[in-house]
Amino acid sequence: NIDECPDGPNCKGPGGTTFSYPRLYGYDVWSTRIFIRDAFKAVFPDRADEIDAKVDPGEYGLENYWIRVACIFLFMIGVVSDLRKSINLMVLLRTVPTQAESWLRYEVPDWDDKTDAKDM
């Protein structure tokens, strides 16, 4: 809970700093601010300490535990679907013949006589 920060548990964000309302941004803004800070460091490597002191990208995070759970659930739905499709593709690639052989074969049914099965 962000109201318990900076002294509460789990008050560190993905950037490694403490959460606070004025420094809390959405992912798009936060990632852009990180990019700008890193670009300044790349252009002025000798002034990296000064850039770190003056350029604060803030933090990215969600304020509510249940919203986090819902987001993780939605993410997992997409990941599991993609995993299932990848497994199906691997099964298909493993099943497809790799030699010049027939893809079809006739197996005689064991539940009835061959001639009766053909008549159906």
VOKE-307792 format. One record per atom (N, C-alpha, C, O): residue in three letters; atom name; x, y, z. Coordinates in nm, 2 decimals, always signed. Layout:
<recs>
+-----+----+--------+--------+--------+
!  aa ! at !      x !      y !      z !
+-----+----+--------+--------+--------+
! Ala ! CA !      X !      Y !      Z !
...
+-----+----+--------+--------+--------+
</recs>
This chain:
<recs>
+-----+----+--------+--------+--------+
!  aa ! at !      x !      y !      z !
+-----+----+--------+--------+--------+
! Asn !  N !  +0.08 !  -0.12 !  +0.00 !
! Asn ! CA !  +0.00 !  +0.00 !  +0.00 !
! Asn !  C !  +0.09 !  +0.12 !  +0.00 !
! Asn !  O !  +0.18 !  +0.14 !  +0.08 !
! Ile !  N !  +0.07 !  +0.21 !  -0.09 !
! Ile ! CA !  +0.15 !  +0.33 !  -0.11 !
! Ile !  C !  +0.13 !  +0.43 !  +0.01 !
! Ile !  O !  +0.22 !  +0.51 !  +0.04 !
! Asp !  N !  +0.02 !  +0.42 !  +0.08 !
! Asp ! CA !  +0.00 !  +0.51 !  +0.20 !
! Asp !  C !  +0.10 !  +0.48 !  +0.31 !
! Asp !  O !  +0.13 !  +0.57 !  +0.39 !
! Glu !  N !  +0.15 !  +0.36 !  +0.32 !
! Glu ! CA !  +0.24 !  +0.32 !  +0.42 !
! Glu !  C !  +0.39 !  +0.35 !  +0.39 !
! Glu !  O !  +0.47 !  +0.34 !  +0.48 !
! Cys !  N !  +0.41 !  +0.40 !  +0.27 !
! Cys ! CA !  +0.55 !  +0.43 !  +0.23 !
! Cys !  C !  +0.59 !  +0.57 !  +0.29 !
! Cys !  O !  +0.50 !  +0.65 !  +0.30 !
! Pro !  N !  +0.72 !  +0.59 !  +0.32 !
! Pro ! CA !  +0.84 !  +0.51 !  +0.28 !
! Pro !  C !  +0.88 !  +0.41 !  +0.39 !
! Pro !  O !  +0.97 !  +0.34 !  +0.37 !
! Asp !  N !  +0.81 !  +0.40 !  +0.50 !
! Asp ! CA !  +0.85 !  +0.31 !  +0.61 !
! Asp !  C !  +0.79 !  +0.18 !  +0.61 !
! Asp !  O !  +0.83 !  +0.09 !  +0.68 !
! Gly !  N !  +0.69 !  +0.15 !  +0.52 !
! Gly ! CA !  +0.62 !  +0.03 !  +0.52 !
! Gly !  C !  +0.69 !  -0.08 !  +0.43 !
! Gly !  O !  +0.79 !  -0.05 !  +0.37 !
! Pro !  N !  +0.63 !  -0.20 !  +0.43 !
! Pro ! CA !  +0.69 !  -0.30 !  +0.35 !
! Pro !  C !  +0.66 !  -0.28 !  +0.20 !
! Pro !  O !  +0.56 !  -0.22 !  +0.17 !
! Asn !  N !  +0.75 !  -0.33 !  +0.12 !
! Asn ! CA !  +0.73 !  -0.33 !  -0.03 !
! Asn !  C !  +0.71 !  -0.19 !  -0.09 !
! Asn !  O !  +0.62 !  -0.16 !  -0.17 !
! Cys !  N !  +0.80 !  -0.10 !  -0.04 !
! Cys ! CA !  +0.79 !  +0.04 !  -0.09 !
! Cys !  C !  +0.89 !  +0.07 !  -0.19 !
! Cys !  O !  +0.91 !  +0.19 !  -0.23 !
! Lys !  N !  +0.96 !  -0.03 !  -0.24 !
! Lys ! CA !  +1.06 !  -0.01 !  -0.35 !
! Lys !  C !  +1.00 !  -0.04 !  -0.48 !
! Lys !  O !  +0.93 !  -0.14 !  -0.50 !
! Gly !  N !  +1.02 !  +0.05 !  -0.58 !
! Gly ! CA !  +0.96 !  +0.02 !  -0.71 !
! Gly !  C !  +1.06 !  -0.04 !  -0.80 !
! Gly !  O !  +1.17 !  -0.08 !  -0.75 !
! Pro !  N !  +1.03 !  -0.07 !  -0.93 !
! Pro ! CA !  +1.12 !  -0.13 !  -1.02 !
! Pro !  C !  +1.25 !  -0.05 !  -1.05 !
! Pro !  O !  +1.35 !  -0.11 !  -1.09 !
! Gly !  N !  +1.24 !  +0.08 !  -1.02 !
! Gly ! CA !  +1.36 !  +0.16 !  -1.04 !
! Gly !  C !  +1.46 !  +0.16 !  -0.92 !
! Gly !  O !  +1.57 !  +0.21 !  -0.93 !
! Gly !  N !  +1.41 !  +0.09 !  -0.81 !
! Gly ! CA !  +1.50 !  +0.08 !  -0.69 !
! Gly !  C !  +1.48 !  +0.19 !  -0.59 !
! Gly !  O !  +1.55 !  +0.20 !  -0.49 !
! Thr !  N !  +1.39 !  +0.29 !  -0.62 !
! Thr ! CA !  +1.37 !  +0.40 !  -0.52 !
! Thr !  C !  +1.24 !  +0.38 !  -0.45 !
! Thr !  O !  +1.16 !  +0.29 !  -0.49 !
! Thr !  N !  +1.21 !  +0.46 !  -0.36 !
! Thr ! CA !  +1.09 !  +0.45 !  -0.27 !
! Thr !  C !  +0.97 !  +0.51 !  -0.35 !
! Thr !  O !  +0.98 !  +0.62 !  -0.41 !
! Phe !  N !  +0.86 !  +0.45 !  -0.33 !
! Phe ! CA !  +0.73 !  +0.50 !  -0.39 !
! Phe !  C !  +0.69 !  +0.63 !  -0.31 !
! Phe !  O !  +0.70 !  +0.64 !  -0.19 !
! Ser !  N !  +0.63 !  +0.72 !  -0.39 !
! Ser ! CA !  +0.56 !  +0.83 !  -0.33 !
! Ser !  C !  +0.46 !  +0.88 !  -0.44 !
! Ser !  O !  +0.49 !  +0.87 !  -0.56 !
! Tyr !  N !  +0.36 !  +0.94 !  -0.40 !
! Tyr ! CA !  +0.25 !  +0.99 !  -0.49 !
! Tyr !  C !  +0.31 !  +1.08 !  -0.60 !
! Tyr !  O !  +0.28 !  +1.07 !  -0.72 !
! Pro !  N !  +0.39 !  +1.19 !  -0.56 !
! Pro ! CA !  +0.43 !  +1.28 !  -0.67 !
! Pro !  C !  +0.53 !  +1.21 !  -0.77 !
! Pro !  O !  +0.54 !  +1.26 !  -0.88 !
! Arg !  N !  +0.59 !  +1.10 !  -0.73 !
! Arg ! CA !  +0.69 !  +1.04 !  -0.82 !
! Arg !  C !  +0.63 !  +0.91 !  -0.89 !
! Arg !  O !  +0.71 !  +0.84 !  -0.95 !
! Leu !  N !  +0.50 !  +0.89 !  -0.88 !
! Leu ! CA !  +0.44 !  +0.77 !  -0.94 !
! Leu !  C !  +0.38 !  +0.80 !  -1.07 !
! Leu !  O !  +0.30 !  +0.89 !  -1.09 !
! Tyr !  N !  +0.43 !  +0.72 !  -1.17 !
! Tyr ! CA !  +0.38 !  +0.75 !  -1.31 !
! Tyr !  C !  +0.33 !  +0.62 !  -1.38 !
! Tyr !  O !  +0.36 !  +0.51 !  -1.33 !
! Gly !  N !  +0.26 !  +0.63 !  -1.49 !
! Gly ! CA !  +0.23 !  +0.52 !  -1.57 !
! Gly !  C !  +0.35 !  +0.46 !  -1.64 !
! Gly !  O !  +0.45 !  +0.53 !  -1.64 !
! Tyr !  N !  +0.34 !  +0.34 !  -1.69 !
! Tyr ! CA !  +0.46 !  +0.28 !  -1.75 !
! Tyr !  C !  +0.51 !  +0.36 !  -1.87 !
! Tyr !  O !  +0.63 !  +0.37 !  -1.88 !
! Asp !  N !  +0.42 !  +0.41 !  -1.96 !
! Asp ! CA !  +0.47 !  +0.49 !  -2.07 !
! Asp !  C !  +0.55 !  +0.61 !  -2.03 !
! Asp !  O !  +0.66 !  +0.64 !  -2.09 !
! Val !  N !  +0.51 !  +0.68 !  -1.94 !
! Val ! CA !  +0.58 !  +0.80 !  -1.89 !
! Val !  C !  +0.71 !  +0.76 !  -1.82 !
! Val !  O !  +0.81 !  +0.82 !  -1.84 !
! Trp !  N !  +0.70 !  +0.66 !  -1.73 !
! Trp ! CA !  +0.81 !  +0.62 !  -1.66 !
! Trp !  C !  +0.92 !  +0.57 !  -1.75 !
! Trp !  O !  +1.04 !  +0.60 !  -1.73 !
! Ser !  N !  +0.89 !  +0.49 !  -1.85 !
! Ser ! CA !  +0.99 !  +0.43 !  -1.94 !
! Ser !  C !  +1.05 !  +0.54 !  -2.03 !
! Ser !  O !  +1.17 !  +0.54 !  -2.06 !
! Thr !  N !  +0.98 !  +0.64 !  -2.06 !
! Thr ! CA !  +1.03 !  +0.76 !  -2.14 !
! Thr !  C !  +1.13 !  +0.84 !  -2.05 !
! Thr !  O !  +1.23 !  +0.88 !  -2.10 !
! Arg !  N !  +1.09 !  +0.86 !  -1.93 !
! Arg ! CA !  +1.18 !  +0.93 !  -1.84 !
! Arg !  C !  +1.31 !  +0.86 !  -1.81 !
! Arg !  O !  +1.42 !  +0.92 !  -1.80 !
! Ile !  N !  +1.30 !  +0.72 !  -1.80 !
! Ile ! CA !  +1.42 !  +0.64 !  -1.78 !
! Ile !  C !  +1.51 !  +0.65 !  -1.91 !
! Ile !  O !  +1.63 !  +0.66 !  -1.90 !
! Phe !  N !  +1.45 !  +0.65 !  -2.03 !
! Phe ! CA !  +1.52 !  +0.66 !  -2.15 !
! Phe !  C !  +1.59 !  +0.79 !  -2.16 !
! Phe !  O !  +1.71 !  +0.80 !  -2.20 !
! Ile !  N !  +1.53 !  +0.90 !  -2.12 !
! Ile ! CA !  +1.59 !  +1.03 !  -2.13 !
! Ile !  C !  +1.71 !  +1.04 !  -2.03 !
! Ile !  O !  +1.82 !  +1.09 !  -2.07 !
! Arg !  N !  +1.69 !  +0.99 !  -1.91 !
! Arg ! CA !  +1.80 !  +0.99 !  -1.81 !
! Arg !  C !  +1.92 !  +0.91 !  -1.87 !
! Arg !  O !  +2.03 !  +0.96 !  -1.86 !
! Asp !  N !  +1.89 !  +0.79 !  -1.92 !
! Asp ! CA !  +2.00 !  +0.71 !  -1.98 !
! Asp !  C !  +2.07 !  +0.77 !  -2.10 !
! Asp !  O !  +2.19 !  +0.76 !  -2.12 !
! Ala !  N !  +1.99 !  +0.85 !  -2.18 !
! Ala ! CA !  +2.04 !  +0.91 !  -2.30 !
! Ala !  C !  +2.14 !  +1.03 !  -2.25 !
! Ala !  O !  +2.25 !  +1.04 !  -2.31 !
! Phe !  N !  +2.10 !  +1.10 !  -2.15 !
! Phe ! CA !  +2.19 !  +1.20 !  -2.09 !
! Phe !  C !  +2.32 !  +1.14 !  -2.04 !
! Phe !  O !  +2.42 !  +1.20 !  -2.07 !
! Lys !  N !  +2.31 !  +1.03 !  -1.98 !
! Lys ! CA !  +2.43 !  +0.96 !  -1.93 !
! Lys !  C !  +2.52 !  +0.91 !  -2.04 !
! Lys !  O !  +2.64 !  +0.92 !  -2.03 !
! Ala !  N !  +2.46 !  +0.87 !  -2.15 !
! Ala ! CA !  +2.54 !  +0.83 !  -2.27 !
! Ala !  C !  +2.61 !  +0.94 !  -2.33 !
! Ala !  O !  +2.72 !  +0.93 !  -2.38 !
! Val !  N !  +2.54 !  +1.06 !  -2.34 !
! Val ! CA !  +2.60 !  +1.18 !  -2.40 !
! Val !  C !  +2.70 !  +1.24 !  -2.31 !
! Val !  O !  +2.81 !  +1.29 !  -2.36 !
! Phe !  N !  +2.67 !  +1.25 !  -2.18 !
! Phe ! CA !  +2.77 !  +1.31 !  -2.09 !
! Phe !  C !  +2.81 !  +1.21 !  -1.98 !
! Phe !  O !  +2.77 !  +1.22 !  -1.87 !
! Pro !  N !  +2.89 !  +1.11 !  -2.02 !
! Pro ! CA !  +2.93 !  +1.01 !  -1.92 !
! Pro !  C !  +3.01 !  +1.06 !  -1.80 !
! Pro !  O !  +3.01 !  +1.01 !  -1.69 !
! Asp !  N !  +3.08 !  +1.17 !  -1.82 !
! Asp ! CA !  +3.16 !  +1.23 !  -1.71 !
! Asp !  C !  +3.07 !  +1.30 !  -1.61 !
! Asp !  O !  +3.12 !  +1.33 !  -1.50 !
! Arg !  N !  +2.94 !  +1.33 !  -1.64 !
! Arg ! CA !  +2.85 !  +1.40 !  -1.55 !
! Arg !  C !  +2.74 !  +1.31 !  -1.50 !
! Arg !  O !  +2.63 !  +1.35 !  -1.47 !
! Ala !  N !  +2.77 !  +1.18 !  -1.50 !
! Ala ! CA !  +2.67 !  +1.08 !  -1.46 !
! Ala !  C !  +2.61 !  +1.10 !  -1.32 !
! Ala !  O !  +2.50 !  +1.09 !  -1.29 !
! Asp !  N !  +2.70 !  +1.14 !  -1.22 !
! Asp ! CA !  +2.66 !  +1.16 !  -1.09 !
! Asp !  C !  +2.57 !  +1.28 !  -1.08 !
! Asp !  O !  +2.47 !  +1.28 !  -1.01 !
! Glu !  N !  +2.60 !  +1.39 !  -1.15 !
! Glu ! CA !  +2.51 !  +1.51 !  -1.15 !
! Glu !  C !  +2.38 !  +1.48 !  -1.22 !
! Glu !  O !  +2.28 !  +1.52 !  -1.17 !
! Ile !  N !  +2.38 !  +1.40 !  -1.32 !
! Ile ! CA !  +2.25 !  +1.36 !  -1.39 !
! Ile !  C !  +2.17 !  +1.28 !  -1.29 !
! Ile !  O !  +2.05 !  +1.30 !  -1.29 !
! Asp !  N !  +2.23 !  +1.18 !  -1.22 !
! Asp ! CA !  +2.15 !  +1.10 !  -1.13 !
! Asp !  C !  +2.09 !  +1.19 !  -1.02 !
! Asp !  O !  +1.98 !  +1.16 !  -0.97 !
! Ala !  N !  +2.16 !  +1.29 !  -0.98 !
! Ala ! CA !  +2.11 !  +1.38 !  -0.87 !
! Ala !  C !  +2.00 !  +1.47 !  -0.92 !
! Ala !  O !  +1.91 !  +1.50 !  -0.84 !
! Lys !  N !  +2.00 !  +1.51 !  -1.04 !
! Lys ! CA !  +1.90 !  +1.61 !  -1.09 !
! Lys !  C !  +1.79 !  +1.55 !  -1.17 !
! Lys !  O !  +1.68 !  +1.61 !  -1.18 !
! Val !  N !  +1.81 !  +1.44 !  -1.24 !
! Val ! CA !  +1.71 !  +1.38 !  -1.32 !
! Val !  C !  +1.65 !  +1.26 !  -1.25 !
! Val !  O !  +1.71 !  +1.16 !  -1.24 !
! Asp !  N !  +1.52 !  +1.28 !  -1.20 !
! Asp ! CA !  +1.45 !  +1.18 !  -1.13 !
! Asp !  C !  +1.34 !  +1.12 !  -1.21 !
! Asp !  O !  +1.24 !  +1.19 !  -1.24 !
! Pro !  N !  +1.35 !  +1.00 !  -1.26 !
! Pro ! CA !  +1.25 !  +0.94 !  -1.35 !
! Pro !  C !  +1.12 !  +0.90 !  -1.27 !
! Pro !  O !  +1.02 !  +0.87 !  -1.33 !
! Gly !  N !  +1.13 !  +0.90 !  -1.14 !
! Gly ! CA !  +1.02 !  +0.86 !  -1.06 !
! Gly !  C !  +1.01 !  +0.71 !  -1.05 !
! Gly !  O !  +1.11 !  +0.64 !  -1.07 !
! Glu !  N !  +0.89 !  +0.66 !  -1.03 !
! Glu ! CA !  +0.87 !  +0.51 !  -1.01 !
! Glu !  C !  +0.74 !  +0.47 !  -1.09 !
! Glu !  O !  +0.65 !  +0.56 !  -1.11 !
! Tyr !  N !  +0.73 !  +0.35 !  -1.12 !
! Tyr ! CA !  +0.62 !  +0.29 !  -1.19 !
! Tyr !  C !  +0.56 !  +0.18 !  -1.10 !
! Tyr !  O !  +0.63 !  +0.10 !  -1.04 !
! Gly !  N !  +0.43 !  +0.19 !  -1.08 !
! Gly ! CA !  +0.37 !  +0.09 !  -1.00 !
! Gly !  C !  +0.22 !  +0.11 !  -0.99 !
! Gly !  O !  +0.16 !  +0.21 !  -1.03 !
! Leu !  N !  +0.15 !  +0.01 !  -0.93 !
! Leu ! CA !  +0.01 !  +0.01 !  -0.91 !
! Leu !  C !  -0.02 !  +0.04 !  -0.76 !
! Leu !  O !  +0.06 !  -0.01 !  -0.68 !
! Glu !  N !  -0.12 !  +0.11 !  -0.73 !
! Glu ! CA !  -0.15 !  +0.14 !  -0.59 !
! Glu !  C !  -0.23 !  +0.04 !  -0.52 !
! Glu !  O !  -0.24 !  +0.04 !  -0.40 !
! Asn !  N !  -0.30 !  -0.05 !  -0.59 !
! Asn ! CA !  -0.39 !  -0.14 !  -0.53 !
! Asn !  C !  -0.35 !  -0.28 !  -0.55 !
! Asn !  O !  -0.32 !  -0.32 !  -0.67 !
! Tyr !  N !  -0.35 !  -0.36 !  -0.45 !
! Tyr ! CA !  -0.32 !  -0.50 !  -0.46 !
! Tyr !  C !  -0.41 !  -0.58 !  -0.55 !
! Tyr !  O !  -0.36 !  -0.66 !  -0.63 !
! Trp !  N !  -0.54 !  -0.56 !  -0.55 !
! Trp ! CA !  -0.63 !  -0.64 !  -0.63 !
! Trp !  C !  -0.62 !  -0.60 !  -0.78 !
! Trp !  O !  -0.65 !  -0.68 !  -0.86 !
! Ile !  N !  -0.58 !  -0.48 !  -0.80 !
! Ile ! CA !  -0.56 !  -0.44 !  -0.94 !
! Ile !  C !  -0.44 !  -0.51 !  -1.00 !
! Ile !  O !  -0.44 !  -0.56 !  -1.11 !
! Arg !  N !  -0.33 !  -0.53 !  -0.91 !
! Arg ! CA !  -0.22 !  -0.60 !  -0.95 !
! Arg !  C !  -0.25 !  -0.75 !  -0.98 !
! Arg !  O !  -0.21 !  -0.80 !  -1.08 !
! Val !  N !  -0.33 !  -0.81 !  -0.89 !
! Val ! CA !  -0.38 !  -0.95 !  -0.91 !
! Val !  C !  -0.45 !  -0.96 !  -1.05 !
! Val !  O !  -0.43 !  -1.05 !  -1.12 !
! Ala !  N !  -0.54 !  -0.86 !  -1.07 !
! Ala ! CA !  -0.62 !  -0.87 !  -1.20 !
! Ala !  C !  -0.53 !  -0.86 !  -1.32 !
! Ala !  O !  -0.55 !  -0.93 !  -1.42 !
! Cys !  N !  -0.43 !  -0.77 !  -1.31 !
! Cys ! CA !  -0.34 !  -0.75 !  -1.42 !
! Cys !  C !  -0.26 !  -0.87 !  -1.45 !
! Cys !  O !  -0.23 !  -0.91 !  -1.56 !
! Ile !  N !  -0.21 !  -0.94 !  -1.34 !
! Ile ! CA !  -0.13 !  -1.06 !  -1.35 !
! Ile !  C !  -0.22 !  -1.17 !  -1.41 !
! Ile !  O !  -0.17 !  -1.25 !  -1.50 !
! Phe !  N !  -0.34 !  -1.18 !  -1.37 !
! Phe ! CA !  -0.43 !  -1.28 !  -1.42 !
! Phe !  C !  -0.45 !  -1.26 !  -1.57 !
! Phe !  O !  -0.45 !  -1.36 !  -1.65 !
! Leu !  N !  -0.48 !  -1.14 !  -1.61 !
! Leu ! CA !  -0.50 !  -1.11 !  -1.76 !
! Leu !  C !  -0.37 !  -1.14 !  -1.84 !
! Leu !  O !  -0.38 !  -1.20 !  -1.95 !
! Phe !  N !  -0.26 !  -1.11 !  -1.78 !
! Phe ! CA !  -0.13 !  -1.14 !  -1.85 !
! Phe !  C !  -0.11 !  -1.29 !  -1.86 !
! Phe !  O !  -0.07 !  -1.34 !  -1.96 !
! Met !  N !  -0.15 !  -1.37 !  -1.75 !
! Met ! CA !  -0.13 !  -1.51 !  -1.76 !
! Met !  C !  -0.22 !  -1.58 !  -1.86 !
! Met !  O !  -0.19 !  -1.68 !  -1.92 !
! Ile !  N !  -0.34 !  -1.52 !  -1.88 !
! Ile ! CA !  -0.43 !  -1.58 !  -1.98 !
! Ile !  C !  -0.37 !  -1.57 !  -2.11 !
! Ile !  O !  -0.37 !  -1.67 !  -2.19 !
! Gly !  N !  -0.31 !  -1.46 !  -2.15 !
! Gly ! CA !  -0.24 !  -1.45 !  -2.27 !
! Gly !  C !  -0.12 !  -1.54 !  -2.29 !
! Gly !  O !  -0.09 !  -1.60 !  -2.39 !
! Val !  N !  -0.04 !  -1.55 !  -2.18 !
! Val ! CA !  +0.08 !  -1.64 !  -2.18 !
! Val !  C !  +0.04 !  -1.78 !  -2.19 !
! Val !  O !  +0.10 !  -1.86 !  -2.27 !
! Val !  N !  -0.06 !  -1.83 !  -2.12 !
! Val ! CA !  -0.10 !  -1.97 !  -2.12 !
! Val !  C !  -0.15 !  -2.00 !  -2.26 !
! Val !  O !  -0.13 !  -2.11 !  -2.31 !
! Ser !  N !  -0.23 !  -1.91 !  -2.32 !
! Ser ! CA !  -0.28 !  -1.94 !  -2.46 !
! Ser !  C !  -0.16 !  -1.95 !  -2.55 !
! Ser !  O !  -0.17 !  -2.04 !  -2.64 !
! Asp !  N !  -0.07 !  -1.86 !  -2.54 !
! Asp ! CA !  +0.05 !  -1.87 !  -2.63 !
! Asp !  C !  +0.13 !  -2.00 !  -2.61 !
! Asp !  O !  +0.18 !  -2.06 !  -2.70 !
! Leu !  N !  +0.14 !  -2.04 !  -2.48 !
! Leu ! CA !  +0.22 !  -2.16 !  -2.45 !
! Leu !  C !  +0.14 !  -2.28 !  -2.51 !
! Leu !  O !  +0.21 !  -2.37 !  -2.56 !
! Arg !  N !  +0.01 !  -2.28 !  -2.50 !
! Arg ! CA !  -0.06 !  -2.40 !  -2.55 !
! Arg !  C !  -0.05 !  -2.40 !  -2.71 !
! Arg !  O !  -0.03 !  -2.51 !  -2.76 !
! Lys !  N !  -0.05 !  -2.29 !  -2.77 !
! Lys ! CA !  -0.03 !  -2.29 !  -2.92 !
! Lys !  C !  +0.11 !  -2.33 !  -2.96 !
! Lys !  O !  +0.13 !  -2.40 !  -3.06 !
! Ser !  N !  +0.21 !  -2.29 !  -2.88 !
! Ser ! CA !  +0.35 !  -2.34 !  -2.90 !
! Ser !  C !  +0.36 !  -2.49 !  -2.89 !
! Ser !  O !  +0.43 !  -2.55 !  -2.96 !
! Ile !  N !  +0.30 !  -2.54 !  -2.78 !
! Ile ! CA !  +0.31 !  -2.69 !  -2.76 !
! Ile !  C !  +0.24 !  -2.76 !  -2.88 !
! Ile !  O !  +0.29 !  -2.86 !  -2.93 !
! Asn !  N !  +0.12 !  -2.71 !  -2.92 !
! Asn ! CA !  +0.05 !  -2.77 !  -3.04 !
! Asn !  C !  +0.14 !  -2.77 !  -3.16 !
! Asn !  O !  +0.14 !  -2.86 !  -3.24 !
! Leu !  N !  +0.21 !  -2.66 !  -3.18 !
! Leu ! CA !  +0.30 !  -2.65 !  -3.30 !
! Leu !  C !  +0.42 !  -2.75 !  -3.29 !
! Leu !  O !  +0.45 !  -2.81 !  -3.39 !
! Met !  N !  +0.47 !  -2.77 !  -3.17 !
! Met ! CA !  +0.58 !  -2.86 !  -3.15 !
! Met !  C !  +0.53 !  -3.01 !  -3.18 !
! Met !  O !  +0.60 !  -3.09 !  -3.24 !
! Val !  N !  +0.41 !  -3.04 !  -3.13 !
! Val ! CA !  +0.35 !  -3.17 !  -3.16 !
! Val !  C !  +0.33 !  -3.19 !  -3.31 !
! Val !  O !  +0.36 !  -3.30 !  -3.36 !
! Leu !  N !  +0.28 !  -3.09 !  -3.37 !
! Leu ! CA !  +0.26 !  -3.10 !  -3.52 !
! Leu !  C !  +0.39 !  -3.12 !  -3.59 !
! Leu !  O !  +0.40 !  -3.21 !  -3.68 !
! Leu !  N !  +0.49 !  -3.04 !  -3.56 !
! Leu ! CA !  +0.62 !  -3.06 !  -3.62 !
! Leu !  C !  +0.68 !  -3.20 !  -3.59 !
! Leu !  O !  +0.76 !  -3.25 !  -3.68 !
! Arg !  N !  +0.66 !  -3.25 !  -3.48 !
! Arg ! CA !  +0.71 !  -3.38 !  -3.44 !
! Arg !  C !  +0.63 !  -3.49 !  -3.51 !
! Arg !  O !  +0.69 !  -3.60 !  -3.54 !
! Thr !  N !  +0.51 !  -3.47 !  -3.54 !
! Thr ! CA !  +0.42 !  -3.57 !  -3.60 !
! Thr !  C !  +0.43 !  -3.57 !  -3.76 !
! Thr !  O !  +0.42 !  -3.68 !  -3.81 !
! Val !  N !  +0.46 !  -3.46 !  -3.82 !
! Val ! CA !  +0.47 !  -3.46 !  -3.96 !
! Val !  C !  +0.59 !  -3.55 !  -4.01 !
! Val !  O !  +0.70 !  -3.53 !  -3.96 !
! Pro !  N !  +0.57 !  -3.63 !  -4.11 !
! Pro ! CA !  +0.67 !  -3.72 !  -4.16 !
! Pro !  C !  +0.79 !  -3.64 !  -4.22 !
! Pro !  O !  +0.77 !  -3.54 !  -4.28 !
! Thr !  N !  +0.91 !  -3.69 !  -4.19 !
! Thr ! CA !  +1.03 !  -3.62 !  -4.24 !
! Thr !  C !  +1.09 !  -3.70 !  -4.36 !
! Thr !  O !  +1.19 !  -3.66 !  -4.42 !
! Gln !  N !  +1.03 !  -3.81 !  -4.40 !
! Gln ! CA !  +1.08 !  -3.89 !  -4.51 !
! Gln !  C !  +0.97 !  -3.90 !  -4.61 !
! Gln !  O !  +0.85 !  -3.86 !  -4.59 !
! Ala !  N !  +1.00 !  -3.95 !  -4.73 !
! Ala ! CA !  +0.90 !  -3.96 !  -4.84 !
! Ala !  C !  +0.81 !  -4.08 !  -4.81 !
! Ala !  O !  +0.84 !  -4.19 !  -4.86 !
! Glu !  N !  +0.72 !  -4.07 !  -4.72 !
! Glu ! CA !  +0.63 !  -4.18 !  -4.69 !
! Glu !  C !  +0.49 !  -4.13 !  -4.69 !
! Glu !  O !  +0.46 !  -4.00 !  -4.69 !
! Ser !  N !  +0.39 !  -4.22 !  -4.68 !
! Ser ! CA !  +0.25 !  -4.18 !  -4.68 !
! Ser !  C !  +0.21 !  -4.11 !  -4.55 !
! Ser !  O !  +0.25 !  -4.15 !  -4.44 !
! Trp !  N !  +0.13 !  -4.01 !  -4.56 !
! Trp ! CA !  +0.08 !  -3.94 !  -4.44 !
! Trp !  C !  -0.05 !  -4.01 !  -4.39 !
! Trp !  O !  -0.08 !  -3.99 !  -4.27 !
! Leu !  N !  -0.11 !  -4.09 !  -4.47 !
! Leu ! CA !  -0.23 !  -4.16 !  -4.43 !
! Leu !  C !  -0.21 !  -4.31 !  -4.42 !
! Leu !  O !  -0.12 !  -4.37 !  -4.49 !
! Arg !  N !  -0.28 !  -4.37 !  -4.33 !
! Arg ! CA !  -0.27 !  -4.52 !  -4.32 !
! Arg !  C !  -0.41 !  -4.57 !  -4.28 !
! Arg !  O !  -0.48 !  -4.50 !  -4.21 !
! Tyr !  N !  -0.44 !  -4.69 !  -4.32 !
! Tyr ! CA !  -0.57 !  -4.75 !  -4.28 !
! Tyr !  C !  -0.55 !  -4.85 !  -4.17 !
! Tyr !  O !  -0.46 !  -4.94 !  -4.18 !
! Glu !  N !  -0.62 !  -4.83 !  -4.07 !
! Glu ! CA !  -0.61 !  -4.92 !  -3.95 !
! Glu !  C !  -0.75 !  -4.99 !  -3.95 !
! Glu !  O !  -0.85 !  -4.93 !  -3.94 !
! Val !  N !  -0.74 !  -5.12 !  -3.95 !
! Val ! CA !  -0.86 !  -5.20 !  -3.95 !
! Val !  C !  -0.93 !  -5.18 !  -3.81 !
! Val !  O !  -0.86 !  -5.20 !  -3.71 !
! Pro !  N !  -1.06 !  -5.15 !  -3.81 !
! Pro ! CA !  -1.12 !  -5.13 !  -3.68 !
! Pro !  C !  -1.13 !  -5.26 !  -3.60 !
! Pro !  O !  -1.16 !  -5.37 !  -3.66 !
! Asp !  N !  -1.12 !  -5.26 !  -3.48 !
! Asp ! CA !  -1.13 !  -5.38 !  -3.40 !
! Asp !  C !  -1.27 !  -5.40 !  -3.34 !
! Asp !  O !  -1.29 !  -5.50 !  -3.27 !
! Trp !  N !  -1.36 !  -5.31 !  -3.36 !
! Trp ! CA !  -1.49 !  -5.31 !  -3.31 !
! Trp !  C !  -1.59 !  -5.39 !  -3.39 !
! Trp !  O !  -1.70 !  -5.42 !  -3.35 !
! Asp !  N !  -1.54 !  -5.42 !  -3.52 !
! Asp ! CA !  -1.63 !  -5.49 !  -3.61 !
! Asp !  C !  -1.55 !  -5.55 !  -3.72 !
! Asp !  O !  -1.43 !  -5.53 !  -3.73 !
! Asp !  N !  -1.61 !  -5.63 !  -3.81 !
! Asp ! CA !  -1.55 !  -5.70 !  -3.92 !
! Asp !  C !  -1.51 !  -5.59 !  -4.02 !
! Asp !  O !  -1.58 !  -5.49 !  -4.04 !
! Lys !  N !  -1.40 !  -5.62 !  -4.10 !
! Lys ! CA !  -1.36 !  -5.52 !  -4.20 !
! Lys !  C !  -1.46 !  -5.49 !  -4.30 !
! Lys !  O !  -1.48 !  -5.38 !  -4.34 !
! Thr !  N !  -1.52 !  -5.59 !  -4.35 !
! Thr ! CA !  -1.62 !  -5.57 !  -4.46 !
! Thr !  C !  -1.74 !  -5.50 !  -4.41 !
! Thr !  O !  -1.80 !  -5.42 !  -4.49 !
! Asp !  N !  -1.79 !  -5.52 !  -4.29 !
! Asp ! CA !  -1.90 !  -5.45 !  -4.23 !
! Asp !  C !  -1.86 !  -5.30 !  -4.21 !
! Asp !  O !  -1.95 !  -5.21 !  -4.23 !
! Ala !  N !  -1.74 !  -5.28 !  -4.17 !
! Ala ! CA !  -1.70 !  -5.14 !  -4.14 !
! Ala !  C !  -1.69 !  -5.06 !  -4.27 !
! Ala !  O !  -1.72 !  -4.94 !  -4.28 !
! Lys !  N !  -1.65 !  -5.13 !  -4.38 !
! Lys ! CA !  -1.64 !  -5.06 !  -4.51 !
! Lys !  C !  -1.78 !  -5.03 !  -4.57 !
! Lys !  O !  -1.80 !  -4.92 !  -4.63 !
! Asp !  N !  -1.88 !  -5.11 !  -4.54 !
! Asp ! CA !  -2.01 !  -5.08 !  -4.58 !
! Asp !  C !  -2.08 !  -4.96 !  -4.51 !
! Asp !  O !  -2.17 !  -4.90 !  -4.57 !
! Met !  N !  -2.03 !  -4.93 !  -4.40 !
! Met ! CA !  -2.09 !  -4.81 !  -4.33 !
! Met !  C !  -2.05 !  -4.69 !  -4.40 !
! Met !  O !  -2.09 !  -4.58 !  -4.35 !
+-----+----+--------+--------+--------+
</recs>
